[in-house]
Amino acid sequence: MGGIRKMKYLHTASRTTEVDAVSDQIVAMYEARTALKTEPYLAATMATLKSQSEQITEAIKRLKVLSELEDLDAVRDSAISALGHVLNGYANMPTDDARQHTPPLKKVFDNYTFSITRENYESESSLIESLLADLSATALQVHITALPGVSEAIAALRTAQTAFTTKQVVYLEALAKDKTLQSASVLKLALLTTINTKLIRYLDVMKDVDAAKYADFSTVVAQAVDEQNAVVAMRHTLDEKKKNEGDGDRTKKKKGKEKDKEKDKKKEKDDEGDDITLPTE
């Protein structure tokens, strides 16, 4: 059964998003070949692959939202720090306005302190909302308007907190759709197993058994896999190059330090007079 080269497996070092992309390509190529849909094993395998592909796409979306949520949390942490630093700055400013208007605001902020940035998402949100509510008190508005930058710092915190809450709702709604959702890493392993051990192994045999029916699909699947494997190989090569360059730099630094040490030793000997010949009478 020779003639057609053996198909390669999709490299397990492929990233989750890359495995998802390859699976999308395979599904699209299968859907475009209606003659293959009457084949029971292939139809069942592709149904599994399509389902896993859709699941991993959703998992990647959740990861993206979670990453965005982390970024927005960092923004609101910075906003809290900015407000605290502004108030601390005024607290140390020897002006009448600062002495008159800072203490009431500083007293409110000090009830919370910078430590709220170390709380979990829900607790931090609750504390920020409470802080903003306290700062919205009518009695404090005269103090806020009297100190340039304070109003802007409070507004920035309000904006950051609203952005975080809005994104968190999106994330929680995605989780609420299915409490049994699997992680992207688990889905990646399952998808790789389907592609490599079920689809590719099967096509590798059937392309020789019935080339007229399977060779075309096998070829495009192999091409998609080979292209992705080439990306993994290139990434590995670049990583090795960076590693070797880093090792080279460390070696140069080490040699440089050793040379410096030799120079220091020689200087010590010269200072001690080891290499000096005293004149004799």
C-alpha positions as MATLAB code, in Angstrom:
seq = 'MGGIRKMKYLHTASRTTEVDAVSDQIVAMYEARTALKTEPYLAATMATLKSQSEQITEAIKRLKVLSELEDLDAVRDSAISALGHVLNGYANMPTDDARQHTPPLKKVFDNYTFSITRENYESESSLIESLLADLSATALQVHITALPGVSEAIAALRTAQTAFTTKQVVYLEALAKDKTLQSASVLKLALLTTINTKLIRYLDVMKDVDAAKYADFSTVVAQAVDEQNAVVAMRHTLDEKKKNEGDGDRTKKKKGKEKDKEKDKKKEKDDEGDDITLPTE';
ca = [
       0.000    0.000    0.000;
       2.867    2.393   -0.576;
       2.981    5.428   -2.785;
       1.402    8.048   -0.582;
       3.490    9.298    2.303;
       2.408    8.634    5.868;
       0.410   11.479    7.401;
       1.967   13.376   10.315;
       0.180   13.917   13.609;
      -0.672   17.414   14.790;
       2.127   18.472   17.146;
       1.097   18.449   20.790;
       3.169   21.610   21.346;
       0.645   23.533   19.268;
      -1.080   26.253   21.246;
      -4.726   25.931   22.190;
      -5.743   28.623   19.705;
      -3.722   26.875   16.983;
      -5.365   23.507   17.610;
      -8.728   25.267   17.464;
      -7.815   26.900   14.144;
      -6.705   23.585   12.605;
      -9.905   21.894   13.766;
     -11.963   24.684   12.198;
     -10.118   24.153    8.915;
     -10.688   20.397    9.003;
     -14.398   20.819    9.735;
     -14.779   23.321    6.876;
     -12.947   21.016    4.466;
     -15.097   18.064    5.491;
     -18.334   20.037    5.128;
     -17.296   20.961    1.585;
     -17.024   17.267    0.615;
     -20.574   15.927    0.776;
     -19.614   12.520   -0.642;
     -17.737   11.728    2.581;
     -20.749   12.307    4.828;
     -22.251    8.903    3.970;
     -19.255    7.156    5.516;
     -20.394    6.159    9.071;
     -17.047    6.134   10.916;
     -15.848    9.376    9.377;
     -19.213   11.035    9.993;
     -19.129   10.056   13.669;
     -15.512   11.143   14.060;
     -16.172   14.499   12.423;
     -19.271   15.032   14.576;
     -17.100   14.563   17.666;
     -14.371   16.788   16.254;
     -16.870   19.537   15.380;
     -18.407   19.455   18.849;
     -14.988   19.628   20.531;
     -13.944   22.425   18.178;
     -16.992   24.479   19.129;
     -16.384   23.842   22.825;
     -12.741   24.879   22.673;
     -13.692   28.040   20.776;
     -16.045   28.974   23.618;
     -13.387   28.101   26.203;
     -10.894   30.375   24.451;
     -13.467   33.171   24.457;
     -13.880   32.726   28.218;
     -10.118   32.872   28.682;
     -10.006   36.062   26.641;
     -12.731   37.652   28.755;
     -10.968   36.519   31.934;
      -7.720   38.064   30.692;
      -9.532   41.310   29.922;
     -11.068   41.179   33.397;
      -7.609   40.908   34.950;
      -6.466   43.918   32.931;
      -9.492   45.944   34.051;
      -8.838   44.947   37.654;
      -5.307   46.326   37.297;
      -6.776   49.582   35.961;
      -9.058   50.036   38.951;
      -6.191   49.136   41.312;
      -4.190   51.942   39.714;
      -7.154   54.294   40.091;
      -7.376   53.514   43.802;
      -3.647   54.123   44.195;
      -3.882   57.377   42.246;
      -6.666   58.693   44.485;
      -4.768   57.687   47.603;
      -1.551   59.343   46.405;
      -3.381   62.550   45.487;
      -4.879   62.774   48.969;
      -1.531   61.920   50.601;
       0.080   64.647   48.522;
      -2.402   67.237   49.742;
      -2.015   65.954   53.316;
       1.665   66.920   53.157;
       1.103   70.246   51.420;
       1.567   73.320   53.666;
      -1.220   75.457   52.203;
      -4.427   76.717   53.778;
      -6.656   74.947   51.240;
      -4.847   71.668   51.776;
      -5.056   71.958   55.576;
      -8.747   72.840   55.432;
     -10.066   70.454   52.814;
      -7.832   67.356   52.901;
      -8.593   65.889   56.372;
     -12.303   65.079   55.738;
     -11.437   63.313   52.463;
      -8.391   61.576   53.892;
     -10.486   60.310   56.801;
     -12.911   58.634   54.379;
     -10.161   57.064   52.262;
      -8.264   55.819   55.310;
     -11.307   53.770   56.297;
     -10.494   51.603   53.269;
      -6.769   52.168   52.537;
      -4.735   50.811   49.631;
      -5.215   47.261   50.964;
      -8.569   46.893   49.202;
      -6.628   46.230   45.984;
      -5.524   42.910   47.506;
      -9.067   41.659   48.051;
     -10.786   39.176   45.735;
     -12.836   40.560   42.860;
     -16.185   40.561   44.651;
     -14.885   42.032   47.917;
     -12.902   44.701   46.117;
     -15.935   45.703   44.056;
     -18.035   45.977   47.203;
     -15.421   48.106   48.968;
     -14.917   50.393   45.957;
     -18.652   50.963   45.649;
     -18.789   51.751   49.364;
     -15.843   54.172   49.074;
     -17.420   55.952   46.119;
     -20.739   56.197   47.971;
     -19.004   57.753   50.989;
     -17.164   60.234   48.767;
     -20.446   61.262   47.123;
     -21.766   62.665   50.401;
     -23.010   66.245   49.998;
     -20.861   67.505   52.853;
     -17.684   66.388   51.086;
     -18.325   68.043   47.723;
     -16.977   71.431   48.806;
     -13.725   69.758   49.855;
     -13.476   67.762   46.625;
     -13.964   70.787   44.374;
     -11.457   72.830   46.375;
      -8.590   70.436   45.661;
      -7.622   70.163   41.943;
      -7.227   66.581   40.787;
      -9.344   64.948   43.467;
     -12.577   65.092   41.476;
     -10.781   63.681   38.425;
      -9.247   60.862   40.497;
     -12.653   59.900   41.888;
     -14.198   59.997   38.399;
     -11.406   57.765   37.076;
     -12.092   55.233   39.825;
     -15.807   55.310   39.005;
     -15.079   54.684   35.320;
     -12.645   51.854   36.094;
     -15.066   50.160   38.471;
     -17.951   50.372   36.000;
     -15.801   48.908   33.209;
     -14.722   46.037   35.462;
     -18.274   45.247   36.591;
     -19.576   45.286   33.004;
     -16.900   42.820   31.862;
     -17.405   40.617   34.910;
     -21.093   40.263   34.073;
     -20.148   39.029   30.593;
     -17.784   36.445   32.093;
     -20.236   35.211   34.718;
     -23.027   34.909   32.154;
     -20.752   32.746   29.985;
     -20.059   30.459   32.956;
     -23.731   30.316   33.913;
     -24.680   28.853   30.524;
     -23.103   25.547   31.474;
     -21.682   24.765   34.900;
     -19.904   21.693   33.504;
     -17.751   23.647   31.066;
     -14.282   22.157   30.647;
     -11.086   24.179   30.568;
      -9.372   25.021   27.302;
      -6.371   22.839   28.204;
      -8.579   19.772   28.795;
     -10.461   20.393   25.562;
      -7.206   20.837   23.666;
      -6.044   17.377   24.758;
      -9.378   15.819   23.753;
      -9.319   17.566   20.387;
      -5.739   16.501   19.702;
      -6.704   12.914   20.518;
      -9.622   13.020   18.079;
      -7.539   14.558   15.310;
      -4.484   12.336   15.735;
      -5.726    8.948   16.904;
      -9.146    8.851   15.263;
      -9.098   11.022   12.141;
      -5.500   10.957   10.911;
      -4.925    7.276   11.666;
      -8.112    6.408    9.791;
      -7.369    8.645    6.803;
      -3.806    7.339    6.670;
      -5.181    3.863    5.922;
      -8.208    4.791    3.833;
      -6.327    7.070    1.425;
      -4.505    3.938    0.225;
      -7.510    1.627    0.386;
      -9.803    3.970   -1.586;
      -7.767    6.840   -3.008;
     -10.591    8.092   -5.214;
     -12.759    8.729   -2.190;
     -10.299    9.692    0.546;
      -7.073   10.971   -1.042;
      -8.289   14.534   -1.620;
      -9.558   15.028    1.937;
      -6.479   13.317    3.362;
      -4.238   15.669    1.389;
      -5.872   18.880    2.623;
      -5.961   17.606    6.206;
      -2.270   16.704    5.968;
      -1.499   20.138    4.560;
      -3.298   21.907    7.405;
      -1.447   19.763    9.954;
       1.936   20.172    8.249;
       1.558   23.946    8.119;
       0.802   24.088   11.829;
       3.671   21.724   12.661;
       5.970   24.045   10.699;
       4.840   26.921   12.935;
       5.707   24.851   16.020;
       9.106   23.942   14.555;
       9.858   27.576   13.732;
       8.873   28.647   17.236;
      11.113   25.965   18.711;
      14.031   27.118   16.531;
      13.569   30.737   17.599;
      13.331   29.735   21.257;
      16.545   27.733   20.980;
      18.261   30.655   19.257;
      17.218   33.045   22.009;
      18.355   30.536   24.623;
      21.742   30.098   22.971;
      22.178   33.847   22.599;
      21.331   34.263   26.261;
      23.845   31.572   27.232;
      26.426   33.301   25.032;
      25.856   36.634   26.732;
      26.171   35.007   30.143;
      29.412   33.307   29.053;
      30.832   36.623   27.827;
      29.891   38.281   31.091;
      31.482   35.405   33.014;
      34.670   35.631   30.980;
      34.665   39.387   31.381;
      34.360   39.033   35.136;
      37.166   36.450   35.167;
      39.396   38.865   33.231;
      38.528   41.629   35.692;
      39.421   39.324   38.554;
      42.802   38.524   36.920;
      43.465   42.249   36.502;
      42.553   42.847   40.148;
      44.854   40.033   41.261;
      47.719   41.459   39.181;
      47.092   44.922   40.592;
      47.136   43.495   44.136;
      50.463   41.807   43.390;
      51.893   45.026   41.981;
      50.686   46.962   45.002;
      52.241   44.370   47.305;
      55.568   44.672   45.428;
      55.656   41.025   44.304;
      56.677   42.001   40.786;
      59.013   44.876   41.782;
      62.812   44.354   41.743;
      64.461   46.564   44.340;
      67.825   48.108   43.366;
      70.848   46.711   45.187;
      73.855   48.661   46.291;
];
